[in-house]
Amino acid sequence: MKSIALVLAMTVVTACGGCASQAALRQAAADSWAARNKGDYETAALDLDPIVAANPDDPRAYIARGYDYFFAGQNDRAIADVSRAIELEPDAAEYRIFRAQVYPRIHRSDLALADANEAIRLAPHTALCYSSRGFIYMTMGDSAKAITDVTRALKEDPNNAVFMVQRGFAYGMAGRYGAAKRDFAAAIRTRPSYGASYSALAWLQATCPDAKYRDAKSAVENGKRGAQLAAPSLLAALATMTGAQIKAKPGAGQDSTALAWSLDTLAAAYAEAGQFDQAVAAQKQAIAHNRTAPNPLATKERMLLSLYQERKPYRAGFDSVVPELPWISLPA
């Protein structure tokens, strides 16, 4: 996802052809990429200003900058950019999908749903349109409609592990934990390198309200795997440090919401296993990495840290984390 803005920006620059300022625009795109790779999405967006100014009628320029604003948590600016792109290219379903994922952040699920419905009208056989509307229904607490939409997305794209994880969380919201577990396991089989699949299963095994589905040992194993796929060097640090000793810092390209959530999950798994020092260490790392767009547990991370410091596990299930899952709000 982070590379989309660069690809779009470079495409716009290339389209400039022989214009005299092409070298400067290429430098702007390169500067934007460098800032993005450091997790500085606000600077990345500002670096794209010359490209937007040089191409005021190219919707891709606005979408590229809009992605950076999205990851910077600057929702109003992201909406403004994608809205301008839609004005320029009103039949682009993907632009509607993008805006539909920003609106819930400003508590406008009605506008998000309208965009998702329009995207489906424009591209009725595009899986991501249904997945996106399913996500919106999840933010609205309507697990039944979410399951229906993501099931339709999987009909269009049956091997998409992201959709499997998304539907698993919708099943979790509905209290259908067995179905959730099957979807998470299917996602792991389908795409073994997708860390969120392991983290999702670990979340079920660590926090499920139904003790039948909790499995501390497997939760830790899957939580470690999910975090390892997100940031191998960070996991190595966590394996040898306690909360008092931890010194690992977010590295370039590592302070993403998906990574932060994988660490939240690992912390919950450690707590379920009674390994509270490790839980505290992992939770502190999650807080350190949650510096850009909202983490699904952003409003709860300090509470979770206090809970683990009190040597208590977290077993709140799915409703508390669904509304802002980063790996289902935009394609991974």
C-alpha positions as CSV (number, residue, x, y, z in Angstrom):
1,M,0.0,0.0,0.0
2,K,2.8,2.5,0.8
3,S,4.2,2.1,-2.7
4,I,0.9,3.1,-4.4
5,A,1.5,6.8,-3.8
6,L,5.0,6.6,-5.3
7,V,3.9,4.6,-8.3
8,L,1.1,7.0,-9.0
9,A,3.3,10.0,-8.6
10,M,6.0,8.6,-10.8
11,T,3.4,7.8,-13.4
12,V,2.2,11.3,-13.4
13,V,5.8,12.6,-13.7
14,T,6.5,10.3,-16.6
15,A,3.4,11.5,-18.3
16,C,4.8,14.9,-18.2
17,G,7.0,13.8,-21.1
18,G,9.6,16.4,-22.1
19,C,8.5,19.2,-19.8
20,A,11.4,21.3,-18.6
21,S,10.6,20.6,-14.9
22,Q,10.5,16.9,-15.2
23,A,13.8,16.5,-13.3
24,A,12.5,18.6,-10.4
25,L,9.3,16.6,-10.3
26,R,11.2,13.3,-10.2
27,Q,13.2,14.7,-7.3
28,A,9.9,15.6,-5.6
29,A,8.7,12.1,-6.0
30,A,12.0,10.7,-4.7
31,D,11.9,13.0,-1.7
32,S,8.3,11.9,-1.0
33,W,9.3,8.3,-1.1
34,A,12.2,8.9,1.3
35,A,9.9,10.6,3.8
36,R,7.3,7.8,3.4
37,N,9.9,5.2,4.1
38,K,10.7,6.9,7.4
39,G,7.1,6.9,8.3
40,D,6.8,10.6,7.9
41,Y,3.6,10.7,5.8
42,E,2.9,14.3,6.3
43,T,6.2,15.3,4.7
44,A,5.6,12.7,2.0
45,A,2.4,14.4,1.1
46,L,3.9,17.9,1.1
47,D,6.7,16.7,-1.1
48,L,4.0,15.8,-3.7
49,D,2.7,19.4,-3.9
50,P,4.8,20.3,-6.9
51,I,3.6,17.2,-8.8
52,V,-0.1,18.1,-8.0
53,A,0.6,21.8,-9.0
54,A,2.2,20.7,-12.3
55,N,-0.7,18.3,-13.1
56,P,-3.9,19.9,-11.8
57,D,-6.1,17.9,-14.0
58,D,-4.6,14.5,-13.4
59,P,-6.6,12.6,-10.7
60,R,-3.7,10.3,-10.0
61,A,-1.7,13.2,-8.6
62,Y,-4.4,13.9,-6.0
63,I,-4.9,10.2,-5.2
64,A,-1.1,9.8,-4.6
65,R,-1.1,12.7,-2.2
66,G,-4.3,11.5,-0.6
67,Y,-2.8,8.2,0.3
68,D,-0.1,9.9,2.3
69,Y,-2.6,12.2,4.0
70,F,-4.6,9.0,4.9
71,F,-1.6,7.4,6.5
72,A,-0.7,10.7,8.2
73,G,-4.1,10.6,9.8
74,Q,-5.0,13.9,8.1
75,N,-8.5,12.8,7.1
76,D,-9.9,16.1,5.9
77,R,-7.0,16.6,3.5
78,A,-7.2,13.0,2.3
79,I,-10.9,13.5,1.6
80,A,-10.3,16.7,-0.2
81,D,-7.7,15.1,-2.5
82,V,-9.8,12.1,-3.3
83,S,-12.9,14.2,-3.8
84,R,-11.0,16.3,-6.4
85,A,-9.9,13.1,-8.1
86,I,-13.5,11.9,-8.2
87,E,-14.5,15.3,-9.8
88,L,-11.9,14.7,-12.5
89,E,-12.8,11.0,-13.0
90,P,-16.2,10.3,-11.7
91,D,-16.5,6.8,-13.0
92,A,-13.4,5.5,-11.2
93,A,-14.8,3.0,-8.6
94,E,-11.4,2.7,-6.9
95,Y,-11.5,6.4,-5.9
96,R,-14.9,5.9,-4.3
97,I,-13.6,2.9,-2.4
98,F,-10.7,5.0,-1.1
99,R,-12.9,7.8,0.1
100,A,-15.3,5.3,1.6
101,Q,-12.5,4.1,3.9
102,V,-11.7,7.6,5.1
103,Y,-15.2,8.7,6.0
104,P,-15.6,6.3,9.0
105,R,-12.7,8.1,10.6
106,I,-14.7,11.3,10.8
107,H,-17.8,9.4,11.9
108,R,-19.6,9.7,8.6
109,S,-20.5,6.1,7.9
110,D,-23.5,7.4,5.9
111,L,-21.2,9.0,3.3
112,A,-18.9,6.0,3.3
113,L,-21.9,3.7,2.6
114,A,-23.0,6.0,-0.3
115,D,-19.5,5.8,-1.8
116,A,-19.4,2.0,-1.5
117,N,-22.8,1.7,-3.1
118,E,-21.7,3.8,-6.0
119,A,-18.5,1.9,-6.4
120,I,-20.5,-1.3,-6.6
121,R,-22.8,0.3,-9.2
122,L,-19.7,1.3,-11.3
123,A,-17.9,-2.0,-10.9
124,P,-20.4,-4.7,-9.9
125,H,-17.9,-7.6,-10.3
126,T,-15.0,-6.0,-8.4
127,A,-14.3,-7.9,-5.2
128,L,-12.8,-4.9,-3.4
129,C,-16.0,-3.0,-3.7
130,Y,-17.9,-5.6,-1.7
131,S,-15.1,-6.0,0.8
132,S,-15.1,-2.2,1.3
133,R,-18.8,-2.1,1.9
134,G,-18.4,-5.0,4.3
135,F,-15.8,-3.1,6.2
136,I,-18.2,-0.1,6.5
137,Y,-21.0,-2.4,7.8
138,M,-18.4,-3.7,10.4
139,T,-17.8,-0.1,11.6
140,M,-21.6,0.3,11.9
141,G,-21.8,-2.9,14.0
142,D,-23.8,-4.8,11.3
143,S,-22.0,-8.1,11.2
144,A,-24.7,-9.9,9.2
145,K,-24.5,-7.5,6.3
146,A,-20.7,-7.5,6.6
147,I,-20.6,-11.3,6.3
148,T,-22.9,-11.2,3.2
149,D,-20.7,-8.6,1.4
150,V,-17.3,-10.2,2.2
151,T,-18.7,-13.5,1.2
152,R,-19.6,-11.9,-2.2
153,A,-16.1,-10.5,-2.4
154,L,-14.7,-14.0,-1.9
155,K,-17.0,-15.3,-4.6
156,E,-15.4,-12.8,-7.0
157,D,-11.9,-13.4,-5.6
158,P,-11.9,-16.8,-3.8
159,N,-8.2,-16.9,-2.9
160,N,-7.9,-13.5,-1.3
161,A,-6.5,-14.0,2.2
162,V,-7.2,-10.4,3.2
163,F,-10.9,-11.0,2.6
164,M,-10.8,-14.3,4.6
165,V,-9.4,-12.4,7.6
166,Q,-11.9,-9.7,7.2
167,R,-14.8,-12.2,7.1
168,G,-13.3,-14.0,10.1
169,F,-13.5,-10.8,12.1
170,A,-17.1,-10.3,11.0
171,Y,-17.9,-13.8,12.2
172,G,-16.2,-12.9,15.4
173,M,-18.4,-9.9,15.8
174,A,-21.4,-12.2,15.3
175,G,-20.2,-14.6,18.0
176,R,-19.5,-17.3,15.4
177,Y,-16.1,-18.1,16.6
178,G,-15.8,-21.5,14.9
179,A,-16.4,-19.9,11.5
180,A,-13.9,-17.1,12.4
181,K,-11.3,-19.7,13.2
182,R,-11.9,-21.5,9.9
183,D,-11.5,-18.3,7.9
184,F,-8.2,-17.4,9.7
185,A,-6.8,-20.9,9.2
186,A,-7.8,-20.8,5.5
187,A,-6.1,-17.4,5.1
188,I,-2.9,-18.9,6.5
189,R,-3.0,-21.8,4.1
190,T,-3.8,-19.5,1.2
191,R,-1.1,-16.9,1.9
192,P,1.5,-18.1,4.4
193,S,3.5,-14.9,4.2
194,Y,0.5,-12.7,5.2
195,G,1.3,-11.8,8.8
196,A,-2.2,-10.5,9.7
197,S,-3.6,-14.1,9.2
198,Y,-1.5,-15.4,12.1
199,S,-2.2,-12.3,14.2
200,A,-5.9,-12.7,13.6
201,L,-5.9,-16.3,14.7
202,A,-3.7,-15.4,17.7
203,W,-6.2,-12.7,18.7
204,L,-9.0,-15.3,18.7
205,Q,-6.9,-17.7,20.7
206,A,-5.9,-15.1,23.2
207,T,-9.0,-12.9,23.7
208,C,-12.1,-14.9,22.7
209,P,-14.8,-14.5,25.3
210,D,-15.6,-18.3,24.8
211,A,-12.9,-20.3,26.6
212,K,-13.4,-23.1,24.2
213,Y,-11.5,-21.2,21.5
214,R,-8.7,-19.8,23.7
215,D,-5.3,-21.5,23.4
216,A,-2.5,-19.7,25.1
217,K,0.4,-21.7,23.6
218,S,-0.9,-21.5,20.0
219,A,-1.7,-17.8,20.5
220,V,1.9,-17.0,21.4
221,E,3.2,-19.0,18.5
222,N,0.9,-17.4,16.0
223,G,1.4,-14.0,17.6
224,K,5.1,-14.3,17.2
225,R,4.7,-15.4,13.6
226,G,2.5,-12.4,12.8
227,A,4.9,-10.0,14.4
228,Q,7.9,-11.7,12.8
229,L,6.4,-11.3,9.3
230,A,5.8,-7.6,10.1
231,A,9.3,-6.9,11.5
232,P,11.7,-9.7,12.1
233,S,14.4,-7.6,13.8
234,L,11.9,-6.2,16.3
235,L,10.6,-9.7,17.2
236,A,14.2,-10.7,17.9
237,A,14.6,-7.8,20.3
238,L,11.4,-8.6,22.0
239,A,12.5,-12.2,22.6
240,T,15.3,-11.2,24.8
241,M,14.1,-8.0,26.6
242,T,11.7,-7.3,29.4
243,G,9.5,-4.2,29.7
244,A,12.2,-2.5,31.8
245,Q,15.0,-3.2,29.4
246,I,13.5,-2.8,26.0
247,K,15.4,-0.4,23.7
248,A,14.3,-1.3,20.2
249,K,13.1,1.7,18.2
250,P,10.7,1.8,15.3
251,G,12.8,1.5,12.2
252,A,12.4,2.8,8.7
253,G,9.1,1.6,7.2
254,Q,8.2,-0.2,10.4
255,D,5.9,2.2,12.2
256,S,2.7,1.0,10.4
257,T,-0.7,0.4,11.8
258,A,-0.5,-3.3,10.8
259,L,2.7,-3.7,12.7
260,A,1.4,-2.0,15.8
261,W,-1.7,-4.2,15.8
262,S,0.5,-7.3,15.4
263,L,2.3,-6.2,18.6
264,D,-1.0,-5.6,20.4
265,T,-1.9,-9.1,19.5
266,L,1.4,-10.6,20.6
267,A,1.0,-8.7,23.9
268,A,-2.5,-10.2,24.4
269,A,-1.2,-13.6,23.6
270,Y,1.6,-13.3,26.2
271,A,-0.9,-12.1,28.8
272,E,-3.2,-15.1,28.1
273,A,-0.1,-17.3,28.6
274,G,0.7,-15.6,31.9
275,Q,3.9,-14.1,30.5
276,F,3.2,-10.6,31.7
277,D,6.7,-9.1,31.5
278,Q,6.7,-10.0,27.8
279,A,3.2,-8.7,27.4
280,V,4.2,-5.3,28.8
281,A,7.3,-5.2,26.6
282,A,5.2,-6.0,23.4
283,Q,2.5,-3.5,24.4
284,K,5.1,-0.7,24.9
285,Q,6.4,-1.5,21.4
286,A,2.9,-1.3,20.0
287,I,2.4,2.1,21.5
288,A,5.8,3.2,20.1
289,H,4.8,2.1,16.6
290,N,1.3,3.6,16.6
291,R,2.5,7.0,15.3
292,T,0.6,7.3,12.0
293,A,-2.9,6.4,11.1
294,P,-5.1,5.1,13.9
295,N,-4.3,1.6,15.2
296,P,-7.4,-0.6,15.9
297,L,-6.6,-0.5,19.6
298,A,-5.2,3.1,19.6
299,T,-7.8,4.3,22.2
300,K,-7.1,1.2,24.4
301,E,-3.4,0.7,24.3
302,R,-2.7,2.6,27.5
303,M,-5.5,0.7,29.2
304,L,-4.0,-2.6,27.9
305,L,-0.6,-1.7,29.2
306,S,-2.0,-1.0,32.7
307,L,-4.0,-4.3,32.5
308,Y,-0.8,-6.3,31.8
309,Q,1.1,-4.4,34.4
310,E,-1.6,-5.6,36.8
311,R,-0.9,-9.1,35.5
312,K,-4.4,-9.6,34.0
313,P,-5.2,-10.9,30.5
314,Y,-7.5,-9.1,28.0
315,R,-10.6,-11.0,26.8
316,A,-12.9,-8.5,25.2
317,G,-13.2,-10.4,21.9
318,F,-13.8,-8.7,18.5
319,D,-16.2,-5.7,18.7
320,S,-13.5,-3.5,20.4
321,V,-11.0,-3.9,17.5
322,V,-13.0,-4.2,14.3
323,P,-13.8,-0.5,13.4
324,E,-10.3,0.5,12.4
325,L,-8.5,-2.6,11.2
326,P,-5.8,-1.3,8.9
327,W,-5.4,-4.4,6.8
328,I,-9.1,-4.6,5.8
329,S,-9.7,-0.9,5.3
330,L,-7.4,-0.7,2.3
331,P,-5.8,-3.5,0.2
332,A,-2.7,-5.1,1.6
